[in-house]
């Protein structure tokens, strides 16, 4: 089920989906995620919201297992992992699913998933 939720501390609806999804999924404060991504952008020479930067952050720093998906929607993946917290990637966007509920500032339920990371 989709639930409107905006992690942005100022309540802005801006292009910060990477920060919002990681913050919610990992339970880390928003600005701490900004700092982690900024430091990794310097380390890996990438933009803080690029796939390379957040992918290395989730995989290398937090050791989250990554799973590739073919022909499944956000809703289907979320339902398949109702006991887990997921950070889910769709085209040009990250979202977060917590025990079957999708938290975001817009409803991505019907979007096709590229991959996802299991947090817990």
Secondary structure, DSSP 8 states (H G I E B T S, - for coil): -EEE----TT---SS-HHHHHHHHHHT--HHHHHHHHHHHHHHHTS-TTSHHHHHHIIIIIS--EEEE-SS-BHHHHHHHTTTSEEEEEETTEEEEEETTEEEESS--TTSBEEEEEE--
